Amino acid sequence: MSFEMICFWLLLVSWAILLFLELRKETPKGEHRVQDITFHALILALIVVMGFVPQAGYLSLVPGISFSLIHLPVLIGAYRKGWKGGLLYGLAFGFTSWIQAISSGTGLNAFFAYPWISVLPRGIFGFLAGLVFDLLRKNSKLYANPFVVAGFSFALTVTHTVLVFAALFLFFRDTMVALFTSPDSVVEGASYTFLAVIALGALGEAILGAILTPAIGKALAKASKRSD
């Protein structure tokens, strides 16, 4: 078994343990536990569907580069369920990315066949998102303020992009440096175009996160209160 597969299975087992612990936790009322299980199932199902339905969660607008929309259910789930839920959803996001890469990854997408590029940054992203929203929840006015939530969602989405590219440069430094820097003017021009496409895609992801997270998160919070 390759080192990549060992890392993948370790992360998958960790995710399964986290899911088990989250689902078996005690709650004051039985209906709350049913709500938790239903919510986890909904978010995870959405991540899986978006991950494997073509052009639903990974938009291949440019050959070899995919822009992701799966950060959206991760952010929404983290907003409602905190760091444990965020970590759970972030890892699930990473697993879909890993499977996509090993099945059909080309160009930059091929690097996501390595779990430390596809799974680990997404797990960290989900954890950080949940942690931020947990801290925000301590102030009910800030937690319910759509502009505050939008700002943090935008920043967290940018953080996700930074984490992914930090992993790429950390583990494949020579390849990334060669991709983005070259003494040849033609290659350099192509690199700038490539970088601009990535930047615009990342900006679009962040704007969507800023718009949808507070809107859907607030709606889910109201629905949860009505069912209590």
N, C-alpha and C positions, 0 to 999 in steps of 0.2 A: 504493500500500500504506500502511495506517495505521501510526502510530507503535506502537500496541499489537502489531500483527502483526510489525513489524520486531523489537521486543523479544522476542516469542515465538520467532521463528525464530533469533535470536541465541542465546537460551538453549537451544533444541533442538539447534542445531549444536554448542554447547559440551558438551551432554550426550552427544551421539553421539561426539565426540572423546574424552571421558573414558571412555566405554564401550569404545571401540576400544583405547585405551592400557591400560586395565585388563585386557582380554582377551588382549592380545598380550604381556604382561609375561612375562619368563623366570622359570621356577621350577626348583628343584633336581631335582624329579622330575616326569615327565610326568603321573603320575596326580594330582598336586597341581593342575596346571593344569586337568585335566578336572573336578576337584572344584570349583574356582573358577568355571568356566564354568557348571557345573550349578547351583551355589548362586546365582549372579547370575540365571540364567534362572528359577529357582524364585521368588526374591523379586520380580523384575520381573513375572513372570506373575501372581503373587498380587496385586501392586499394580494391574495392569491389570484383572484379574477383579473385584477389590473396587471398583475405580473405576467400572466400567461395568455391573455387575449391580445392578439396583435394590435399595436397602436393604441392600446387602452392605458397602459401604465408606463410604457417606454416608447416614446415618440422618436422614430428614426427619421428626422428631417434631413440629416446629412449622412451619407454612407460612412459607417464606422463609428458614429457618435449617436448615442441615445440620450434624450432628455427625459427625466423621470417625473411622473406625477404621483408616485406612490408615497412621496414624503407627505402628501396631504392627509391620507388616513392616519399616518403615523403621528402627525402633529395634532390632529383632532382627537385621536385616542389618548395621546399624552396629556392633552389639555383636560380630559375628563378623568383619567386614571393615574396620573402622576408618573413617577420615575419607573415603577415596576411595569406598568402598562407600556410606557414609552420604550423601555428596553425590550420588552416582548415583541412589540410591533416593529421596532427598528431592526431587530434580528430577522424577523420574518421578511421584511423588505430586502435585507441583504441576501437571504437564501434564494429569493426569486431572481435577484440579480445574478447570483452565482450560477443558477441553473440556466438562465438565459445565455450567459456567456459561454458555458461549456457546450451548449447545444447549437448556438448560432452566432457566437461572438466574432466580430471582425474588426479590424482597425483598433481604435482605442478601447472599444468594448471587450476585446479579447483579454485585456488585462484583468477584467473582473472575474475571470476563471480562477483567480487566486483568492481564497476566502479572506485574506488580510486586506484585500482591496475592496471586495464586494460586501462582505458580511460585517467585518469589524468596524469600519467607519460608520455604517448605518446603525449598528448597535449602540455606538457611542452617541450618535446623533439622537436616537430615540431616548436614551438615558438622560442626556442633557436637556432635551425638550421637556421631559416629564419633571425633571428637577426644577427647571425654571418655572413651570406652571405650578408645581407644588409650593414653591416659595411665593409665587404670586397669589395663590389661594389664601395665604395667611392674611391678606388684605382683601376683603370681599369686594370693596369698591373697585380696586385695580383689576381684580380677577374678572369682574363683570364689565369692565370698560372695554368696548370693542377696539378703540384706538390703541390702547396699551397692548392688548392681546395681538393686534395686527402688527404692531412694531416689533414685538418679541418674535412673532412667527416669521416675519421677514428676516430678522437677524439670525434666527435659528436655521432657516433654509440656506442662507449664505454660509453659515457655519458648516452645514452638511456638505456643501460644495468644497469648502476649504479642507475639510477632513478627508474627503475622497482624493483630492489632488495632492494633499500632504502625504497621504499613503503612497500614491503613485510616485512622487518624487523621492520618498524615503526608500522604497524598495526597488524602484527602477530609475534611479537618478540619471544614469548615462543615456538611457533611451529617451527620457523626458527632456533632458537638456538638448539632445540632438534634434528632437522634434520641434522645440520652440526656439532654438538658437542655431544659426548657421551663418557662415561667412558668405555663402552664396546669396546674391540678392533675390533671385527667383524663389529659392527655398525660403528665404526670410520673409518675403511677401506672402507666400502661402501660409507660413507659420502665423503671421499677424492676422490673416483672414480666419484661420483655424481658431485662434485665440478669441477673436471677436465673436465668432459664432458661439463658442462656449460661454463667453461672458453674457451675450444676449439671452441664451438659453437659461443660464443661471438666474438672470434678472427676472425672466418670465416665471420661473419656478417660485422665486421669492415673492413676487407680486401676487401670484395665485394663492400662496400660503397665507399672505397677509389678508387677503379678501375672504377666503373660505373658512379659515380656522375660527375666527371670532363669530362669523355668521352661523356656521353649523354647530360649533361648540356651544353657543348660547342657546340655540334651539334644542339641542340635546339636554342641556341643563334644565330648561323649562319643562321638557317632557318628563325628565326624571323626577322633578319636584311634584308634578301633577300625579304621578303614579305612586308617590309615597303615602 
